[in-house]
Amino acid sequence: MKILLFSLLSFLMASAGYAQSAAPAASPPGPDPAKEILLVDASCGQCKLGLPGKSCDLAIRRDGKAYFVDGTTIDSHGDAHAKDGFCQAIRQARVQGEVVDNRFKATYFQLVPAPTSAK
């Protein structure tokens, strides 16, 4: 019985350690000081920016045109369905990158903190 209990406990601890070591999708690294940082609208392309699709995907709007984003994901920046999440609000972001094949290839993406409401 002790061996069975020890084996079960060891398995659970190993599983927990593996789950913690699996890193979430990372945002692109820091900005390139040689390139301009753009301030853009960021949100869910389908829910808020009028892009086609059936799932929630990160997009930006620059100069009035929306682009899906590669290099970071909608889930890398909090809960998309929270009150201030990308599927509920259009947020501001500081970005670097370029449009390639009608998609924004982000080399830097930093979400601007949402304004806090006064109570």
DOFI-369256 format. One record per atom (N, C-alpha, C): residue number from 0; residue in one letter; x, y, z; chain; atom name. Coordinates in steps of 0.2 Angstrom, whole numbers, always signed. Layout:
// residues N
[atom NUM, 'A', [X, Y, Z], 'A', 'CA'],
...
//
This chain:
// residues 119
[atom 0, 'M', [+4, -6, +0], 'A', 'N'],
[atom 0, 'M', [+0, +0, +0], 'A', 'CA'],
[atom 0, 'M', [+4, +6, +0], 'A', 'C'],
[atom 1, 'K', [+10, +6, +4], 'A', 'N'],
[atom 1, 'K', [+14, +12, +4], 'A', 'CA'],
[atom 1, 'K', [+18, +13, -3], 'A', 'C'],
[atom 2, 'I', [+19, +8, -6], 'A', 'N'],
[atom 2, 'I', [+22, +8, -13], 'A', 'CA'],
[atom 2, 'I', [+18, +12, -18], 'A', 'C'],
[atom 3, 'L', [+11, +9, -18], 'A', 'N'],
[atom 3, 'L', [+6, +12, -22], 'A', 'CA'],
[atom 3, 'L', [+5, +20, -21], 'A', 'C'],
[atom 4, 'L', [+5, +21, -14], 'A', 'N'],
[atom 4, 'L', [+4, +28, -12], 'A', 'CA'],
[atom 4, 'L', [+10, +33, -14], 'A', 'C'],
[atom 5, 'F', [+16, +30, -13], 'A', 'N'],
[atom 5, 'F', [+22, +34, -15], 'A', 'CA'],
[atom 5, 'F', [+22, +34, -23], 'A', 'C'],
[atom 6, 'S', [+20, +29, -26], 'A', 'N'],
[atom 6, 'S', [+20, +30, -34], 'A', 'CA'],
[atom 6, 'S', [+15, +35, -36], 'A', 'C'],
[atom 7, 'L', [+9, +35, -33], 'A', 'N'],
[atom 7, 'L', [+4, +40, -35], 'A', 'CA'],
[atom 7, 'L', [+7, +47, -34], 'A', 'C'],
[atom 8, 'L', [+9, +48, -28], 'A', 'N'],
[atom 8, 'L', [+12, +55, -26], 'A', 'CA'],
[atom 8, 'L', [+17, +57, -30], 'A', 'C'],
[atom 9, 'S', [+22, +52, -32], 'A', 'N'],
[atom 9, 'S', [+28, +54, -36], 'A', 'CA'],
[atom 9, 'S', [+25, +56, -43], 'A', 'C'],
[atom 10, 'F', [+20, +52, -46], 'A', 'N'],
[atom 10, 'F', [+17, +54, -52], 'A', 'CA'],
[atom 10, 'F', [+14, +61, -52], 'A', 'C'],
[atom 11, 'L', [+10, +62, -47], 'A', 'N'],
[atom 11, 'L', [+7, +69, -47], 'A', 'CA'],
[atom 11, 'L', [+12, +75, -46], 'A', 'C'],
[atom 12, 'M', [+17, +74, -42], 'A', 'N'],
[atom 12, 'M', [+22, +79, -42], 'A', 'CA'],
[atom 12, 'M', [+26, +80, -49], 'A', 'C'],
[atom 13, 'A', [+27, +74, -52], 'A', 'N'],
[atom 13, 'A', [+31, +75, -58], 'A', 'CA'],
[atom 13, 'A', [+26, +78, -64], 'A', 'C'],
[atom 14, 'S', [+20, +77, -63], 'A', 'N'],
[atom 14, 'S', [+15, +80, -68], 'A', 'CA'],
[atom 14, 'S', [+14, +88, -66], 'A', 'C'],
[atom 15, 'A', [+14, +89, -60], 'A', 'N'],
[atom 15, 'A', [+14, +97, -58], 'A', 'CA'],
[atom 15, 'A', [+20, +100, -60], 'A', 'C'],
[atom 16, 'G', [+26, +97, -60], 'A', 'N'],
[atom 16, 'G', [+32, +100, -62], 'A', 'CA'],
[atom 16, 'G', [+32, +101, -69], 'A', 'C'],
[atom 17, 'Y', [+30, +97, -73], 'A', 'N'],
[atom 17, 'Y', [+29, +97, -80], 'A', 'CA'],
[atom 17, 'Y', [+25, +103, -82], 'A', 'C'],
[atom 18, 'A', [+19, +103, -79], 'A', 'N'],
[atom 18, 'A', [+14, +108, -81], 'A', 'CA'],
[atom 18, 'A', [+17, +115, -79], 'A', 'C'],
[atom 19, 'Q', [+21, +116, -74], 'A', 'N'],
[atom 19, 'Q', [+24, +123, -73], 'A', 'CA'],
[atom 19, 'Q', [+29, +124, -77], 'A', 'C'],
[atom 20, 'S', [+33, +119, -80], 'A', 'N'],
[atom 20, 'S', [+38, +121, -85], 'A', 'CA'],
[atom 20, 'S', [+36, +123, -92], 'A', 'C'],
[atom 21, 'A', [+30, +121, -93], 'A', 'N'],
[atom 21, 'A', [+27, +123, -100], 'A', 'CA'],
[atom 21, 'A', [+26, +130, -100], 'A', 'C'],
[atom 22, 'A', [+30, +134, -103], 'A', 'N'],
[atom 22, 'A', [+29, +141, -103], 'A', 'CA'],
[atom 22, 'A', [+24, +144, -108], 'A', 'C'],
[atom 23, 'P', [+20, +149, -106], 'A', 'N'],
[atom 23, 'P', [+15, +152, -111], 'A', 'CA'],
[atom 23, 'P', [+18, +155, -117], 'A', 'C'],
[atom 24, 'A', [+14, +156, -122], 'A', 'N'],
[atom 24, 'A', [+17, +159, -128], 'A', 'CA'],
[atom 24, 'A', [+20, +166, -126], 'A', 'C'],
[atom 25, 'A', [+26, +167, -128], 'A', 'N'],
[atom 25, 'A', [+29, +173, -126], 'A', 'CA'],
[atom 25, 'A', [+27, +179, -131], 'A', 'C'],
[atom 26, 'S', [+28, +185, -129], 'A', 'N'],
[atom 26, 'S', [+27, +191, -133], 'A', 'CA'],
[atom 26, 'S', [+34, +192, -136], 'A', 'C'],
[atom 27, 'P', [+34, +195, -142], 'A', 'N'],
[atom 27, 'P', [+40, +197, -145], 'A', 'CA'],
[atom 27, 'P', [+45, +201, -140], 'A', 'C'],
[atom 28, 'P', [+52, +200, -141], 'A', 'N'],
[atom 28, 'P', [+56, +204, -136], 'A', 'CA'],
[atom 28, 'P', [+55, +211, -136], 'A', 'C'],
[atom 29, 'G', [+60, +215, -132], 'A', 'N'],
[atom 29, 'G', [+59, +222, -132], 'A', 'CA'],
[atom 29, 'G', [+60, +225, -138], 'A', 'C'],
[atom 30, 'P', [+59, +232, -138], 'A', 'N'],
[atom 30, 'P', [+59, +236, -145], 'A', 'CA'],
[atom 30, 'P', [+66, +237, -147], 'A', 'C'],
[atom 31, 'D', [+67, +238, -154], 'A', 'N'],
[atom 31, 'D', [+73, +239, -157], 'A', 'CA'],
[atom 31, 'D', [+74, +247, -157], 'A', 'C'],
[atom 32, 'P', [+79, +249, -153], 'A', 'N'],
[atom 32, 'P', [+79, +257, -153], 'A', 'CA'],
[atom 32, 'P', [+80, +260, -159], 'A', 'C'],
[atom 33, 'A', [+82, +257, -164], 'A', 'N'],
[atom 33, 'A', [+84, +260, -171], 'A', 'CA'],
[atom 33, 'A', [+77, +260, -175], 'A', 'C'],
[atom 34, 'K', [+72, +257, -173], 'A', 'N'],
[atom 34, 'K', [+65, +258, -176], 'A', 'CA'],
[atom 34, 'K', [+60, +262, -172], 'A', 'C'],
[atom 35, 'E', [+55, +265, -176], 'A', 'N'],
[atom 35, 'E', [+50, +268, -173], 'A', 'CA'],
[atom 35, 'E', [+45, +264, -170], 'A', 'C'],
[atom 36, 'I', [+43, +266, -164], 'A', 'N'],
[atom 36, 'I', [+37, +262, -160], 'A', 'CA'],
[atom 36, 'I', [+31, +266, -162], 'A', 'C'],
[atom 37, 'L', [+26, +262, -165], 'A', 'N'],
[atom 37, 'L', [+20, +264, -167], 'A', 'CA'],
[atom 37, 'L', [+14, +263, -161], 'A', 'C'],
[atom 38, 'L', [+10, +268, -161], 'A', 'N'],
[atom 38, 'L', [+4, +267, -156], 'A', 'CA'],
[atom 38, 'L', [-2, +265, -161], 'A', 'C'],
[atom 39, 'V', [-5, +259, -159], 'A', 'N'],
[atom 39, 'V', [-10, +257, -164], 'A', 'CA'],
[atom 39, 'V', [-16, +254, -159], 'A', 'C'],
[atom 40, 'D', [-22, +254, -162], 'A', 'N'],
[atom 40, 'D', [-27, +250, -159], 'A', 'CA'],
[atom 40, 'D', [-26, +243, -160], 'A', 'C'],
[atom 41, 'A', [-27, +239, -154], 'A', 'N'],
[atom 41, 'A', [-27, +232, -154], 'A', 'CA'],
[atom 41, 'A', [-33, +229, -151], 'A', 'C'],
[atom 42, 'S', [-35, +223, -154], 'A', 'N'],
[atom 42, 'S', [-41, +220, -152], 'A', 'CA'],
[atom 42, 'S', [-42, +213, -155], 'A', 'C'],
[atom 43, 'C', [-48, +210, -154], 'A', 'N'],
[atom 43, 'C', [-49, +204, -158], 'A', 'CA'],
[atom 43, 'C', [-51, +206, -165], 'A', 'C'],
[atom 44, 'G', [-48, +203, -170], 'A', 'N'],
[atom 44, 'G', [-49, +205, -177], 'A', 'CA'],
[atom 44, 'G', [-57, +203, -178], 'A', 'C'],
[atom 45, 'Q', [-59, +198, -176], 'A', 'N'],
[atom 45, 'Q', [-66, +196, -178], 'A', 'CA'],
[atom 45, 'Q', [-71, +199, -174], 'A', 'C'],
[atom 46, 'C', [-70, +200, -167], 'A', 'N'],
[atom 46, 'C', [-75, +203, -163], 'A', 'CA'],
[atom 46, 'C', [-76, +210, -163], 'A', 'C'],
[atom 47, 'K', [-70, +214, -164], 'A', 'N'],
[atom 47, 'K', [-70, +221, -164], 'A', 'CA'],
[atom 47, 'K', [-68, +225, -170], 'A', 'C'],
[atom 48, 'L', [-64, +221, -174], 'A', 'N'],
[atom 48, 'L', [-61, +225, -180], 'A', 'CA'],
[atom 48, 'L', [-63, +223, -187], 'A', 'C'],
[atom 49, 'G', [-68, +219, -187], 'A', 'N'],
[atom 49, 'G', [-72, +217, -193], 'A', 'CA'],
[atom 49, 'G', [-68, +213, -198], 'A', 'C'],
[atom 50, 'L', [-63, +209, -196], 'A', 'N'],
[atom 50, 'L', [-59, +204, -200], 'A', 'CA'],
[atom 50, 'L', [-63, +198, -200], 'A', 'C'],
[atom 51, 'P', [-63, +194, -206], 'A', 'N'],
[atom 51, 'P', [-66, +188, -206], 'A', 'CA'],
[atom 51, 'P', [-63, +182, -202], 'A', 'C'],
[atom 52, 'G', [-67, +177, -200], 'A', 'N'],
[atom 52, 'G', [-64, +171, -197], 'A', 'CA'],
[atom 52, 'G', [-70, +169, -192], 'A', 'C'],
[atom 53, 'K', [-68, +163, -189], 'A', 'N'],
[atom 53, 'K', [-73, +160, -184], 'A', 'CA'],
[atom 53, 'K', [-70, +160, -177], 'A', 'C'],
[atom 54, 'S', [-64, +162, -176], 'A', 'N'],
[atom 54, 'S', [-61, +161, -169], 'A', 'CA'],
[atom 54, 'S', [-59, +168, -167], 'A', 'C'],
[atom 55, 'C', [-56, +169, -161], 'A', 'N'],
[atom 55, 'C', [-54, +175, -159], 'A', 'CA'],
[atom 55, 'C', [-46, +175, -160], 'A', 'C'],
[atom 56, 'D', [-44, +180, -164], 'A', 'N'],
[atom 56, 'D', [-37, +181, -166], 'A', 'CA'],
[atom 56, 'D', [-35, +188, -165], 'A', 'C'],
[atom 57, 'L', [-29, +190, -162], 'A', 'N'],
[atom 57, 'L', [-26, +196, -161], 'A', 'CA'],
[atom 57, 'L', [-25, +200, -168], 'A', 'C'],
[atom 58, 'A', [-27, +206, -168], 'A', 'N'],
[atom 58, 'A', [-26, +211, -174], 'A', 'CA'],
[atom 58, 'A', [-25, +218, -171], 'A', 'C'],
[atom 59, 'I', [-22, +221, -176], 'A', 'N'],
[atom 59, 'I', [-21, +229, -175], 'A', 'CA'],
[atom 59, 'I', [-24, +232, -180], 'A', 'C'],
[atom 60, 'R', [-26, +239, -179], 'A', 'N'],
[atom 60, 'R', [-28, +243, -184], 'A', 'CA'],
[atom 60, 'R', [-23, +249, -184], 'A', 'C'],
[atom 61, 'R', [-21, +250, -190], 'A', 'N'],
[atom 61, 'R', [-16, +255, -192], 'A', 'CA'],
[atom 61, 'R', [-18, +259, -198], 'A', 'C'],
[atom 62, 'D', [-18, +266, -197], 'A', 'N'],
[atom 62, 'D', [-20, +270, -203], 'A', 'CA'],
[atom 62, 'D', [-27, +268, -206], 'A', 'C'],
[atom 63, 'G', [-31, +266, -201], 'A', 'N'],
[atom 63, 'G', [-38, +264, -203], 'A', 'CA'],
[atom 63, 'G', [-39, +257, -206], 'A', 'C'],
[atom 64, 'K', [-34, +253, -207], 'A', 'N'],
[atom 64, 'K', [-34, +246, -209], 'A', 'CA'],
[atom 64, 'K', [-32, +241, -204], 'A', 'C'],
[atom 65, 'A', [-36, +236, -204], 'A', 'N'],
[atom 65, 'A', [-35, +231, -199], 'A', 'CA'],
[atom 65, 'A', [-30, +225, -202], 'A', 'C'],
[atom 66, 'Y', [-26, +222, -197], 'A', 'N'],
[atom 66, 'Y', [-22, +217, -199], 'A', 'CA'],
[atom 66, 'Y', [-21, +212, -194], 'A', 'C'],
[atom 67, 'F', [-22, +205, -195], 'A', 'N'],
[atom 67, 'F', [-20, +200, -190], 'A', 'CA'],
[atom 67, 'F', [-13, +201, -188], 'A', 'C'],
[atom 68, 'V', [-11, +198, -182], 'A', 'N'],
[atom 68, 'V', [-4, +199, -180], 'A', 'CA'],
[atom 68, 'V', [-1, +192, -179], 'A', 'C'],
[atom 69, 'D', [+5, +192, -182], 'A', 'N'],
[atom 69, 'D', [+9, +186, -181], 'A', 'CA'],
[atom 69, 'D', [+15, +188, -176], 'A', 'C'],
[atom 70, 'G', [+17, +184, -172], 'A', 'N'],
[atom 70, 'G', [+23, +185, -167], 'A', 'CA'],
[atom 70, 'G', [+21, +186, -160], 'A', 'C'],
[atom 71, 'T', [+14, +186, -159], 'A', 'N'],
[atom 71, 'T', [+11, +186, -152], 'A', 'CA'],
[atom 71, 'T', [+4, +184, -153], 'A', 'C'],
[atom 72, 'T', [+1, +182, -148], 'A', 'N'],
[atom 72, 'T', [-6, +179, -148], 'A', 'CA'],
[atom 72, 'T', [-11, +183, -144], 'A', 'C'],
[atom 73, 'I', [-17, +182, -145], 'A', 'N'],
[atom 73, 'I', [-22, +185, -141], 'A', 'CA'],
[atom 73, 'I', [-22, +183, -134], 'A', 'C'],
[atom 74, 'D', [-20, +177, -132], 'A', 'N'],
[atom 74, 'D', [-20, +175, -126], 'A', 'CA'],
[atom 74, 'D', [-13, +177, -122], 'A', 'C'],
[atom 75, 'S', [-9, +180, -125], 'A', 'N'],
[atom 75, 'S', [-2, +182, -122], 'A', 'CA'],
[atom 75, 'S', [-3, +188, -118], 'A', 'C'],
[atom 76, 'H', [-9, +191, -118], 'A', 'N'],
[atom 76, 'H', [-10, +198, -116], 'A', 'CA'],
[atom 76, 'H', [-16, +198, -111], 'A', 'C'],
[atom 77, 'G', [-18, +192, -108], 'A', 'N'],
[atom 77, 'G', [-23, +192, -103], 'A', 'CA'],
[atom 77, 'G', [-29, +189, -106], 'A', 'C'],
[atom 78, 'D', [-34, +188, -102], 'A', 'N'],
[atom 78, 'D', [-41, +185, -104], 'A', 'CA'],
[atom 78, 'D', [-44, +189, -109], 'A', 'C'],
[atom 79, 'A', [-45, +187, -115], 'A', 'N'],
[atom 79, 'A', [-48, +191, -121], 'A', 'CA'],
[atom 79, 'A', [-55, +192, -119], 'A', 'C'],
[atom 80, 'H', [-58, +188, -115], 'A', 'N'],
[atom 80, 'H', [-66, +189, -114], 'A', 'CA'],
[atom 80, 'H', [-67, +193, -107], 'A', 'C'],
[atom 81, 'A', [-62, +195, -104], 'A', 'N'],
[atom 81, 'A', [-63, +199, -98], 'A', 'CA'],
[atom 81, 'A', [-66, +206, -100], 'A', 'C'],
[atom 82, 'K', [-68, +210, -95], 'A', 'N'],
[atom 82, 'K', [-71, +216, -96], 'A', 'CA'],
[atom 82, 'K', [-66, +221, -101], 'A', 'C'],
[atom 83, 'D', [-60, +221, -100], 'A', 'N'],
[atom 83, 'D', [-55, +225, -103], 'A', 'CA'],
[atom 83, 'D', [-51, +221, -109], 'A', 'C'],
[atom 84, 'G', [-54, +215, -110], 'A', 'N'],
[atom 84, 'G', [-50, +210, -114], 'A', 'CA'],
[atom 84, 'G', [-51, +212, -122], 'A', 'C'],
[atom 85, 'F', [-47, +209, -126], 'A', 'N'],
[atom 85, 'F', [-48, +211, -133], 'A', 'CA'],
[atom 85, 'F', [-54, +209, -137], 'A', 'C'],
[atom 86, 'C', [-58, +205, -134], 'A', 'N'],
[atom 86, 'C', [-65, +203, -137], 'A', 'CA'],
[atom 86, 'C', [-70, +208, -134], 'A', 'C'],
[atom 87, 'Q', [-69, +212, -129], 'A', 'N'],
[atom 87, 'Q', [-73, +216, -126], 'A', 'CA'],
[atom 87, 'Q', [-72, +224, -128], 'A', 'C'],
[atom 88, 'A', [-65, +225, -129], 'A', 'N'],
[atom 88, 'A', [-63, +232, -130], 'A', 'CA'],
[atom 88, 'A', [-58, +233, -135], 'A', 'C'],
[atom 89, 'I', [-57, +238, -138], 'A', 'N'],
[atom 89, 'I', [-52, +240, -142], 'A', 'CA'],
[atom 89, 'I', [-47, +244, -138], 'A', 'C'],
[atom 90, 'R', [-41, +241, -137], 'A', 'N'],
[atom 90, 'R', [-35, +244, -133], 'A', 'CA'],
[atom 90, 'R', [-30, +247, -137], 'A', 'C'],
[atom 91, 'Q', [-25, +250, -134], 'A', 'N'],
[atom 91, 'Q', [-20, +253, -137], 'A', 'CA'],
[atom 91, 'Q', [-14, +249, -136], 'A', 'C'],
[atom 92, 'A', [-9, +249, -141], 'A', 'N'],
[atom 92, 'A', [-3, +245, -140], 'A', 'CA'],
[atom 92, 'A', [+3, +249, -144], 'A', 'C'],
[atom 93, 'R', [+9, +248, -141], 'A', 'N'],
[atom 93, 'R', [+15, +250, -144], 'A', 'CA'],
[atom 93, 'R', [+18, +244, -148], 'A', 'C'],
[atom 94, 'V', [+19, +245, -154], 'A', 'N'],
[atom 94, 'V', [+21, +240, -158], 'A', 'CA'],
[atom 94, 'V', [+27, +242, -163], 'A', 'C'],
[atom 95, 'Q', [+31, +237, -165], 'A', 'N'],
[atom 95, 'Q', [+36, +237, -170], 'A', 'CA'],
[atom 95, 'Q', [+35, +231, -175], 'A', 'C'],
[atom 96, 'G', [+36, +232, -181], 'A', 'N'],
[atom 96, 'G', [+35, +226, -186], 'A', 'CA'],
[atom 96, 'G', [+34, +229, -192], 'A', 'C'],
[atom 97, 'E', [+31, +225, -197], 'A', 'N'],
[atom 97, 'E', [+30, +227, -203], 'A', 'CA'],
[atom 97, 'E', [+24, +222, -206], 'A', 'C'],
[atom 98, 'V', [+20, +225, -211], 'A', 'N'],
[atom 98, 'V', [+15, +221, -214], 'A', 'CA'],
[atom 98, 'V', [+18, +217, -220], 'A', 'C'],
[atom 99, 'V', [+17, +211, -220], 'A', 'N'],
[atom 99, 'V', [+19, +206, -225], 'A', 'CA'],
[atom 99, 'V', [+13, +202, -227], 'A', 'C'],
[atom 100, 'D', [+12, +201, -233], 'A', 'N'],
[atom 100, 'D', [+6, +197, -235], 'A', 'CA'],
[atom 100, 'D', [+0, +199, -231], 'A', 'C'],
[atom 101, 'N', [-2, +205, -230], 'A', 'N'],
[atom 101, 'N', [-8, +208, -227], 'A', 'CA'],
[atom 101, 'N', [-8, +205, -220], 'A', 'C'],
[atom 102, 'R', [-3, +204, -216], 'A', 'N'],
[atom 102, 'R', [-3, +202, -209], 'A', 'CA'],
[atom 102, 'R', [+3, +206, -206], 'A', 'C'],
[atom 103, 'F', [+2, +208, -200], 'A', 'N'],
[atom 103, 'F', [+7, +212, -196], 'A', 'CA'],
[atom 103, 'F', [+11, +207, -193], 'A', 'C'],
[atom 104, 'K', [+18, +207, -195], 'A', 'N'],
[atom 104, 'K', [+23, +203, -192], 'A', 'CA'],
[atom 104, 'K', [+26, +207, -186], 'A', 'C'],
[atom 105, 'A', [+24, +206, -180], 'A', 'N'],
[atom 105, 'A', [+26, +210, -174], 'A', 'CA'],
[atom 105, 'A', [+33, +207, -172], 'A', 'C'],
[atom 106, 'T', [+38, +212, -171], 'A', 'N'],
[atom 106, 'T', [+44, +211, -168], 'A', 'CA'],
[atom 106, 'T', [+44, +214, -161], 'A', 'C'],
[atom 107, 'Y', [+39, +218, -159], 'A', 'N'],
[atom 107, 'Y', [+38, +221, -153], 'A', 'CA'],
[atom 107, 'Y', [+31, +222, -152], 'A', 'C'],
[atom 108, 'F', [+28, +220, -146], 'A', 'N'],
[atom 108, 'F', [+21, +221, -145], 'A', 'CA'],
[atom 108, 'F', [+20, +222, -137], 'A', 'C'],
[atom 109, 'Q', [+18, +228, -135], 'A', 'N'],
[atom 109, 'Q', [+17, +230, -128], 'A', 'CA'],
[atom 109, 'Q', [+10, +233, -127], 'A', 'C'],
[atom 110, 'L', [+6, +230, -124], 'A', 'N'],
[atom 110, 'L', [-1, +233, -123], 'A', 'CA'],
[atom 110, 'L', [-1, +239, -118], 'A', 'C'],
[atom 111, 'V', [-4, +244, -119], 'A', 'N'],
[atom 111, 'V', [-4, +250, -115], 'A', 'CA'],
[atom 111, 'V', [-9, +248, -110], 'A', 'C'],
[atom 112, 'P', [-7, +249, -103], 'A', 'N'],
[atom 112, 'P', [-12, +248, -98], 'A', 'CA'],
[atom 112, 'P', [-19, +251, -99], 'A', 'C'],
[atom 113, 'A', [-24, +247, -97], 'A', 'N'],
[atom 113, 'A', [-31, +250, -98], 'A', 'CA'],
[atom 113, 'A', [-32, +255, -93], 'A', 'C'],
[atom 114, 'P', [-36, +260, -94], 'A', 'N'],
[atom 114, 'P', [-37, +265, -89], 'A', 'CA'],
[atom 114, 'P', [-41, +262, -84], 'A', 'C'],
[atom 115, 'T', [-40, +265, -78], 'A', 'N'],
[atom 115, 'T', [-44, +262, -72], 'A', 'CA'],
[atom 115, 'T', [-49, +267, -71], 'A', 'C'],
[atom 116, 'S', [-55, +264, -69], 'A', 'N'],
[atom 116, 'S', [-61, +268, -68], 'A', 'CA'],
[atom 116, 'S', [-61, +271, -61], 'A', 'C'],
[atom 117, 'A', [-63, +277, -60], 'A', 'N'],
[atom 117, 'A', [-64, +280, -53], 'A', 'CA'],
[atom 117, 'A', [-70, +278, -50], 'A', 'C'],
[atom 118, 'K', [-70, +276, -44], 'A', 'N'],
[atom 118, 'K', [-76, +274, -40], 'A', 'CA'],
[atom 118, 'K', [-79, +280, -36], 'A', 'C'],
//
